């Protein structure tokens, strides 16, 4: 089995101008969040999994550690492959 891309490499920084905002509670989904991108004047709606990924993303960690942090935050096993596009 091949190692995932970026294995062992530090994650890149997330743009500092992006804003993570609390979104509405959606029946059947629960809490949602919204990313505001002021440079493109756009909003992106995200769910719980994406919120956990972004809130645990730091440039001083790698993909393996991010998967572990997200697993702990959402109380389910998350693999590195699930974090890749």
C-alpha positions, 0 to 999 in steps of 0.5 A: 500500500502506498503512503498518502500524498503529503505523508509526514509533511507539514500542512500548509497555512490556511489563509488568515483572511478566511472566517469560520462562522456558526451557521444554522442548525439543520434538521437531520444534520445538526450544527453547520458552519459557514466559511466567509472568503472576503477576497472572493466575496463568497460563502461556503457552507460546511458540516461537522466533519469539515469543521473538525478538520479546519478547527484542528488544522495547524501548520505545525502538524502533518496529515497523520496527526491531523487525522488523529486529532479529528478522530479524537474530536469527532469520536470516530476513526478518521483516516488520512485518505478521508482528509484528501480531496 
